[in-house]
Amino acid sequence: MNKDIFDKMVINKLLGASNSGDAINSCGTQLVGHRPEIAPKAYTHAIFKGLEEKDINEMELDLGTKFSPMLRNFFKFANGMMIFSGSLRVMGYIPSNSDASGVYDYPSNILTPNVSARVDGLLEGDLVIGWYKKDGSYVVVNREGQVSRYDVLDSGEEIQRWVDFDNWLASEVIELHKNYTY
């Protein structure tokens, strides 16, 4: 996905929740849709600042994999997301030189389910890149670039499949946007 399409298919949909409380924090995270009725620092969406090339390379090294051009582009645009009040989290990377302390400073760490607490049943080359709050299901990109959602709490079976990362993200933003109450 190029930047123009990413902005049109993903970011512009998320910016529909924008209000006067929107902010960009000291780590560059774009906070959209301030929700003070939930908590003083609650937001509908957190779009984490994209990574530099050196950080993407470091992440690939730590994960022991090479990203598809599609996934690499995503990490340049956004180092993960926490969208629709955490309904969907797209994991990202916490660079080794970071000093993360706040919930919106960095995304859920992609290294955890892929390295330090590798999810059972993953094949070599599979990469957990997200999860859904509603049912705890994981989102996995396989070595062919296809994306699957897996029920990891009960059956372990595949729930749904998409042809690639871009189609998964764009379609899920549209679907969650339709069903989300602002």
C-alpha angles and dihedrals in degrees: 000000000000122000095259093053092043090053093046098043100036118009098044090052090051092047087062085084091056119133140161091281095064115126147172112227128216091271091054096254112154108226113200130188106018109220107192090163087069098040136329092258101032121129134183093226137019116192109190118220114265121257130250118242092256091056092049089051090049090050092051090050092049091048094043093231143097118236125231113249087254094057092041090055092049091055090050090054098038133002090216134307141237104204139178093019092311095311087131127023122192105199124230142175133282104209116228092245095053127114100204116183110145129070091242097043097086136003128253103294114258090204094067101069092032104044120003096034101017111194113247117249098030116137123226107280094026113128125196105220104166151357141213121235095209097066106002092245119158129228114222131188111207126210091266090057096251117139124222134182114219132198099228098170099059126004101006088223128141111264100186141351134210129192094240147344096273093053091047095050097043094046094046093049089052093046096046091045090056092053101037121103112216 
